[in-house]
Structure formats: C-alpha cells, structure tokens
Amino acid sequence: MAQRDWVIEHMDRYKATGGKDGHMWQGVDGKQNLPCLILTTTGRRSGKQYDTALIYGKDGDNYVIVASMGGAPKHPLWYENLAVNPTVELQVMADKFTATTRTASGEERARLWTMMAEIFPTYDRYHEKAKDHREIPVVVCEPA
C-alpha cells in the first residue's frame, strides 16, 4: 500500500529542515503537537531502504514507537521488516543514528503502552479496534 501524499510531504519537510518543520507534528486534525521521528528500515524481501514517520516517546536513552497501523488487523510492513533486520536508522530532528530494535513484552510493554497512550491517546482506540486480531507491538529502539 502506497503512503499517502501528506505522509510523504511530511517526511520530505522533516528531512529538508533537519526536523525543524515536522518534528512536532500537528496531527491529521491540526490540533495535536506530537513528537515524530523518521524510521528507516531495510525491506525483508527487497533489501531496499524504507522511511516511515512515527510518533515517538523516550524511555531513558531509548526511543519508543508503536506499530499500530491505525488498529488494522495486520502489522505495518515496517514492523515486519524488523523481524528480519532489527538494525534501523533513526532521524530525530537533525540527529541521525543507528539503533537496534526489539519488541517490548510483559510489564515493560504495559508501562510503555501507557506512556505512548499519554502522548497519543488515539492508540487506545487503535487497541480496541485491533484486539480481536493482534496485540499492537510496542517497539524499543536502542541507539548503537
């Protein structure tokens, strides 16, 4: 599924300005103020690099992202790529660095879900939508 034009435009502005335009995203409704990063994964079949703009939180030195895909029954492709290659590139503002990803579980996942739902309360709605199909992964990105 191709990314929507507004997503591509957001990432292009983010990259071109070192995050000055795009790091704090106003959301689809223009009323939110959400911290975003650019995640670059390696395609599990193609080997190509793919960028995705995602809302993030911080847990110590680690970055936390949610593989929600709006509560769809399947995981987003970027998350499936992590199963094959957990090494990613992150861009946070102008900083670009390598990180290793892992999926949080148990108490850590519960704690991080709560943190991320405080940043973006819509995640709880996505959880309700997805709960009969999958548990939405919470991904920890540990900078190298």
Secondary structure as GFF3:
##gff-version 3
##sequence-region A 1 144
A	DSSP	alpha_helix	5	16	.	.	.	ID=ss1
A	DSSP	beta_strand	24	25	.	.	.	ID=ss2
A	DSSP	beta_strand	34	42	.	.	.	ID=ss3
A	DSSP	beta_strand	49	55	.	.	.	ID=ss4
A	DSSP	beta_strand	57	59	.	.	.	ID=ss5
A	DSSP	beta_strand	62	66	.	.	.	ID=ss6
A	DSSP	three_ten_helix	69	71	.	.	.	ID=ss7
A	DSSP	alpha_helix	77	84	.	.	.	ID=ss8
A	DSSP	beta_strand	87	92	.	.	.	ID=ss9
A	DSSP	beta_strand	95	103	.	.	.	ID=ss10
A	DSSP	alpha_helix	106	119	.	.	.	ID=ss11
A	DSSP	alpha_helix	122	130	.	.	.	ID=ss12
A	DSSP	beta_strand	138	143	.	.	.	ID=ss13
###
